[in-house]
Amino acid sequence: MKAERSIYVCEECGEASIQWLGRCPACGSFGTMREEKKETPKGGASGTRAEPLQMRRIGEEPTRLTVGIGELDRVLGGGAVPGSLVLLGGEPGIGKSTLLLQAACSLTRQGAKVLLVSGEESAAQIGSRARRTGTLSPELFLLCETDLEVVTDTARGLAPQVLVVDSIQAMRSPDVDSSPGGVNQMRECVFRLQTLAKEIGAVAFLVGHVTKEGALAGPRLVEHMVDCVLYFEGERFDSLRILRAVKNRFGSVSELGIFEMTDGGLREVEDPSHLFLDAREEPVPGTAAVVIMEGRRPLVVEVQSLVVPSRLPAPKRVSSGMDHRRLAINVAVLERKARVKLADRDVYVGICGGLKVTEPALDLGVCMAIASSRLDKTLPPETIFLGEVSLTGEVRPVSRVEERVKEAARLGFRSLVISDKTRARVLPPGIDPVRVRDVRQALACFGVA
């Protein structure tokens, strides 16, 4: 016999309480405590025991399953590992289902058997998308079901190499007395799917919804249970889509996949640097080019800045694509160390193309773009700015300069502004390095001091 009792669980963080609370004591969210039934088992549980293994007798990593979509394989670390769980999150309508449908079709063309489980869409809707994107395949099986028992029984009987569940919030286990999407339901469903994936040796892709705050819907414990967490990002009215990993037990989390949404589905972007540069006939004030590193891939991006007079007691510092705190530091360094007057100006900075950049190599380009806009002077259009700006105003060297400069030279850039402490071994022919000590010297080199 099992005794039932009620508990209250936070939908955001999974914190449990024996009584209802208006505010979660763990994450501070209001109105997120939901009542759920918790069963307390009586007596002991029987089952098989796992025996310890000697480390030297453990086999090598299993052969990865190559999806066939280069950008997705890159983010996964070279392919998916059999028996693993991959959680794909993104805003509604961003293209999660389309991406996994194209991945499923690509896998079937390589001889893999794929089971696509849909708990939100009908077979007619998925069939219409498959015909539009050209992803119909005889080895791609579709199951429209929300009952987890039916899903697991079907998967055991079909024994697919790849299992796609769209979405995990729509799945419901009959063993848990709560609605789909609840904390206990999601915990149980993910655990059962994890066990199933290891049992049949399949790769399981799970689709997860994203809240308005940008986090995966449901408690964060789901991210801890899976092996890989991917985020699919992009602007609603822009065709560019970016796939990045925030957790990967079998690869790097610094890789980036870039897609373009078209009428026929998602298309891989082979040369993404052109997407992050604005093509214009003449240079304009407030723009600077920088080479960033996303994993092993160098990308040339354009930093755009607008400096206008402010009518507010505290001028605005607004950033898009970079950390606003980093922008505030760059503005303070410009005003204190380079004598660029910004105390009565609103400063707006954005990264062209909607890309989000976190590495400090962006600092020098941001400072140059702000100063260029403030003084209304243009920078040379064929110049790349590479350097981290410290609080003392010094320009510090960045890593992997050779790879960055090679990408810049390929796109036609001829000048490079770097720190005088940079020890680059080999620079491509035709690149003229300009070595500077601090931000003030960099501004003086181009007449914007």
C-alpha positions in Angstrom: 0.0 0.0 0.0 1.0 3.6 -0.7 0.2 6.6 1.5 -0.7 9.8 -0.4 -0.1 13.3 0.9 -0.1 16.7 -0.7 3.0 18.9 -1.2 3.4 22.2 -2.8 6.2 22.5 -5.4 7.6 25.6 -7.1 7.2 25.5 -10.9 10.3 27.5 -11.4 13.0 25.9 -9.2 11.4 22.7 -7.9 11.4 23.8 -4.2 9.0 21.7 -2.1 6.9 22.7 0.9 4.4 21.0 3.1 2.2 24.1 3.0 1.3 26.7 0.4 3.4 29.8 0.2 2.7 32.9 -1.8 6.4 33.3 -2.5 9.0 30.6 -3.1 11.7 30.7 -0.4 14.3 29.4 -2.8 14.0 31.5 -6.0 11.7 34.3 -4.8 9.1 33.8 -7.5 5.5 34.8 -6.6 2.5 32.5 -7.2 4.5 29.5 -8.5 3.7 27.0 -5.7 1.4 24.3 -7.0 -0.2 21.4 -5.1 0.8 17.9 -6.2 0.2 14.5 -4.8 3.2 12.7 -3.4 3.2 8.9 -2.8 5.1 7.5 0.0 6.0 3.8 -0.6 5.6 1.4 2.3 8.2 -1.4 2.7 11.3 -2.1 0.8 11.8 -2.1 -3.0 13.3 -5.0 -4.9 15.4 -4.8 -8.0 18.6 -5.8 -9.6 21.9 -4.5 -8.1 24.7 -3.1 -10.2 28.1 -4.5 -9.7 31.2 -2.3 -9.5 33.5 -2.2 -12.6 37.2 -1.7 -12.8 38.0 1.5 -14.7 40.6 -0.2 -16.9 37.9 -2.6 -18.2 35.5 0.1 -19.2 35.3 0.3 -23.0 36.0 3.4 -25.1 33.4 6.1 -25.8 30.7 4.7 -28.1 30.7 5.7 -31.8 28.9 9.0 -32.3 25.8 9.2 -34.5 26.4 11.9 -37.1 23.3 13.8 -37.7 24.3 15.0 -41.2 23.6 18.7 -40.5 27.0 20.2 -40.0 26.0 23.1 -37.7 24.1 20.7 -35.4 26.9 18.2 -35.3 29.4 21.0 -34.5 27.3 22.1 -31.4 26.9 18.5 -30.3 30.6 18.0 -30.4 30.9 15.9 -33.5 27.6 14.0 -33.3 25.2 12.6 -30.8 26.2 9.8 -28.4 23.9 6.8 -28.2 22.1 6.5 -24.9 22.2 10.2 -24.2 19.4 12.8 -23.7 19.6 16.1 -25.6 17.3 18.9 -24.5 16.5 21.6 -27.1 14.9 24.8 -25.8 13.7 28.0 -27.6 11.0 30.5 -27.8 7.7 29.5 -29.5 7.9 29.6 -33.3 11.7 29.8 -33.4 12.0 26.5 -35.4 12.7 23.8 -32.8 10.3 21.3 -34.4 11.6 22.1 -37.9 15.2 21.6 -36.9 14.5 18.2 -35.3 12.4 17.1 -38.2 15.2 18.0 -40.7 17.7 16.2 -38.4 15.4 13.1 -38.2 15.1 13.0 -42.0 18.9 13.4 -42.4 19.5 10.5 -40.0 17.1 8.2 -41.9 19.0 8.9 -45.1 22.1 7.4 -43.3 20.2 4.2 -42.4 19.0 5.1 -38.9 15.4 4.4 -37.7 13.8 7.4 -36.1 10.6 7.7 -33.9 9.1 11.1 -33.7 6.7 11.5 -30.8 4.4 14.6 -30.9 2.3 15.6 -28.0 1.2 19.0 -29.3 0.6 18.7 -33.0 -1.5 16.4 -35.1 -0.3 14.0 -37.8 -1.7 16.3 -40.5 0.2 19.3 -39.2 3.5 17.4 -39.1 2.9 15.9 -42.5 2.3 19.3 -44.0 5.6 20.6 -42.5 7.4 17.5 -43.7 6.1 18.0 -47.3 7.0 21.7 -47.2 10.6 21.0 -46.0 11.1 17.9 -48.1 11.7 15.6 -45.0 9.4 12.7 -45.8 11.2 9.4 -45.3 10.0 5.7 -45.0 12.3 5.2 -42.0 10.7 8.1 -40.1 7.9 6.9 -37.8 5.4 9.3 -36.2 3.5 8.8 -33.0 1.0 11.4 -31.8 0.7 10.5 -28.1 1.0 12.1 -24.7 0.9 8.9 -22.5 4.4 8.0 -21.5 3.5 4.3 -21.1 2.4 4.1 -24.7 5.5 6.0 -25.9 7.9 3.7 -24.0 6.1 0.5 -25.1 6.2 1.7 -28.8 9.9 2.6 -28.6 10.8 -0.8 -27.1 8.9 -2.6 -29.9 10.3 -0.4 -32.7 13.8 -0.1 -31.3 14.8 3.2 -33.1 18.3 4.6 -33.1 16.8 8.1 -32.5 13.8 9.2 -30.4 12.4 12.7 -30.7 9.9 13.9 -28.1 8.1 17.2 -28.9 7.6 18.3 -26.2 8.6 17.1 -22.7 6.0 19.4 -21.1 3.2 17.6 -23.0 4.1 14.1 -21.7 2.2 12.5 -18.9 3.0 9.5 -16.8 0.0 7.7 -15.3 2.0 6.9 -12.2 2.1 10.5 -11.2 -1.1 12.3 -10.1 -0.6 15.7 -11.5 -1.1 17.6 -14.8 1.4 17.6 -17.7 4.2 20.1 -17.2 4.2 19.8 -13.4 7.4 19.3 -11.4 6.8 15.7 -10.5 5.5 14.9 -14.0 8.6 16.3 -15.7 10.9 14.7 -13.3 9.3 11.3 -13.8 9.1 11.6 -17.6 12.7 12.7 -18.1 13.9 9.9 -15.8 11.8 7.3 -17.7 13.0 8.5 -21.0 16.6 8.5 -19.8 16.3 4.9 -18.7 14.7 4.0 -22.0 17.4 5.7 -24.0 20.1 3.7 -22.2 18.1 0.5 -22.4 17.7 0.5 -26.2 20.9 2.5 -27.0 19.1 5.4 -28.7 19.7 9.1 -28.8 16.7 11.0 -27.3 16.0 14.6 -28.3 13.6 16.4 -26.0 11.9 19.7 -26.9 11.5 22.2 -24.0 9.5 25.4 -23.9 11.1 28.7 -22.8 9.6 31.2 -20.4 9.3 34.9 -21.0 12.5 35.3 -18.8 14.4 33.2 -21.3 14.8 30.1 -19.1 13.6 26.6 -19.9 10.1 26.2 -18.6 9.8 24.0 -15.5 12.4 23.5 -12.8 16.1 23.7 -13.5 16.4 20.1 -12.4 15.5 19.0 -15.9 18.7 20.5 -17.2 20.7 18.6 -14.6 19.2 15.3 -15.6 19.9 15.5 -19.3 23.4 15.1 -21.0 23.2 18.1 -23.3 21.2 21.3 -23.3 20.9 23.4 -26.5 19.3 26.8 -26.9 17.8 27.8 -30.3 17.8 31.6 -30.5 16.8 34.3 -32.9 14.7 37.4 -33.4 11.1 36.7 -34.4 11.1 39.0 -37.4 14.6 38.0 -38.5 15.6 34.9 -40.5 18.8 34.3 -38.6 18.8 31.4 -36.1 21.6 30.6 -33.6 22.1 27.3 -31.9 24.3 27.2 -28.9 25.1 24.6 -26.1 24.9 25.6 -22.5 25.7 22.1 -21.2 27.4 19.2 -23.0 28.8 16.2 -21.2 30.4 14.9 -24.4 31.8 18.1 -26.0 32.5 21.8 -25.7 29.9 24.4 -24.8 31.6 27.2 -26.7 30.5 26.1 -30.2 27.9 27.9 -32.2 25.6 26.7 -35.0 24.1 29.3 -37.4 21.0 28.7 -39.5 18.8 30.8 -41.8 15.0 30.2 -41.8 13.6 29.9 -45.3 10.3 28.8 -46.9 11.7 25.3 -47.3 13.0 25.0 -43.7 16.3 25.8 -42.0 19.4 26.3 -44.1 23.0 26.1 -42.8 25.0 29.3 -43.1 28.4 28.3 -44.4 30.0 31.8 -44.3 28.4 33.6 -41.3 30.8 36.5 -41.1 29.0 38.2 -44.0 25.8 38.1 -42.0 27.3 40.2 -39.2 28.7 42.9 -41.4 26.6 45.7 -42.9 27.5 46.2 -46.5 27.6 50.0 -47.2 29.3 52.0 -49.9 30.9 54.6 -47.5 31.9 54.3 -43.9 29.8 56.0 -41.3 30.6 57.2 -37.7 29.9 54.9 -34.8 31.0 51.6 -36.4 33.9 49.3 -35.8 34.8 45.7 -36.9 35.9 43.0 -34.4 36.8 39.3 -34.8 35.3 37.1 -32.0 35.8 33.4 -31.4 32.8 31.1 -31.0 34.4 27.8 -30.1 36.9 27.1 -32.9 35.2 29.4 -35.3 36.3 33.0 -35.9 33.5 35.5 -36.8 33.9 39.1 -37.9 31.1 41.2 -36.4 30.4 44.9 -36.6 29.9 47.0 -33.5 27.5 49.9 -33.9 27.2 52.8 -31.5 25.0 55.9 -31.2 25.8 58.7 -28.8 23.1 61.4 -28.4 22.5 64.3 -25.9 20.6 63.2 -22.9 17.8 65.0 -21.2 17.8 62.7 -18.1 19.7 63.2 -14.8 21.2 59.8 -15.3 22.1 59.2 -19.0 21.2 55.9 -20.6 23.6 53.1 -21.2 21.8 50.6 -23.5 23.4 47.5 -25.1 22.1 44.9 -27.4 24.2 41.7 -27.9 26.7 42.5 -25.1 26.6 42.7 -21.3 25.3 46.1 -20.2 27.7 46.0 -17.2 30.7 45.7 -19.6 29.3 48.6 -21.6 29.2 50.7 -18.5 32.8 49.9 -17.7 33.9 50.8 -21.3 32.1 54.1 -21.0 33.7 54.9 -17.7 37.2 54.1 -19.1 36.6 56.3 -22.1 35.6 59.2 -20.0 38.2 58.9 -17.3 41.3 57.7 -19.3 40.7 58.9 -22.8 38.9 62.2 -21.9 35.9 61.5 -24.1 33.0 63.4 -22.6 30.0 61.1 -22.1 28.5 62.3 -18.8 25.7 64.2 -20.5 25.2 61.7 -23.4 23.0 58.6 -23.9 25.1 55.7 -25.3 23.5 52.9 -27.3 25.7 50.0 -28.5 24.6 46.9 -30.6 26.1 44.0 -32.3 25.1 43.7 -36.0 23.0 40.6 -36.8 21.6 40.0 -33.4 24.5 38.0 -32.1 25.2 37.8 -28.4 28.9 38.3 -27.5 30.5 37.7 -24.1 34.2 37.6 -24.7 36.4 40.6 -23.7 38.0 40.9 -27.2 35.0 43.1 -28.0 36.1 45.9 -25.7 38.5 47.9 -28.0 35.9 47.8 -30.8 33.2 49.1 -28.5 35.4 51.9 -27.2 36.3 53.0 -30.8 32.8 52.9 -32.0 31.5 55.0 -29.1 34.3 57.6 -29.5 33.7 57.7 -33.3 30.0 58.4 -32.8 30.6 60.9 -30.0 33.0 63.0 -32.2 31.2 62.2 -35.4 34.4 60.9 -37.1 34.6 57.8 -39.2 37.1 54.9 -38.7 38.9 53.3 -41.6 36.6 50.7 -43.1 39.3 48.0 -43.6 40.5 48.0 -40.0 39.9 45.4 -37.3 40.1 46.2 -33.6 41.2 43.4 -31.2 41.9 43.9 -27.6 40.6 43.8 -24.0 40.4 47.1 -22.2 41.3 47.1 -18.6 40.1 49.5 -15.9 43.4 51.4 -16.3 42.7 52.1 -20.0 45.4 49.7 -21.2 44.7 47.4 -24.2 45.4 43.8 -23.3 46.2 41.1 -25.8 43.6 38.5 -26.8 44.0 34.7 -27.5 44.2 33.0 -30.9 45.3 36.1 -32.8 46.4 34.1 -35.8 43.1 32.6 -36.4 41.2 35.8 -36.0 43.5 37.7 -38.3 43.3 35.0 -41.0 39.5 35.3 -41.0 39.8 39.1 -41.3 42.3 38.9 -44.2 39.9 36.5 -46.0 37.2 39.2 -45.9 39.4 41.9 -47.2 40.6 43.7 -44.1 44.0 45.3 -44.3 44.8 46.9 -41.0 44.8 45.4 -37.5 44.8 47.3 -34.2 46.2 45.2 -31.3 48.0 45.5 -28.0 51.7 46.2 -28.1 52.1 43.2 -25.8 50.6 40.8 -28.4 53.0 38.0 -29.5 51.5 36.8 -32.7 53.8 34.3 -34.4 52.6 34.6 -38.0 50.4 37.2 -39.6 48.9 36.8 -43.1 50.5 38.9 -45.9 48.8 42.2 -46.5 47.9 42.8 -42.9 49.4 45.9 -41.4 49.5 45.6 -37.5 49.1 48.8 -35.5 50.3 48.2 -31.9 48.9 50.5 -29.2 49.5 50.8 -25.5 46.1 52.1 -24.3 42.7 53.4 -25.5 43.9 57.0 -25.8 46.7 56.0 -28.1 44.3 54.0 -30.2 42.0 56.9 -30.6 44.9 59.2 -31.4 46.1 56.9 -34.2 42.8 57.5 -36.1 42.2 61.1 -35.2 39.3 60.6 -32.9 41.0 61.5 -29.6 
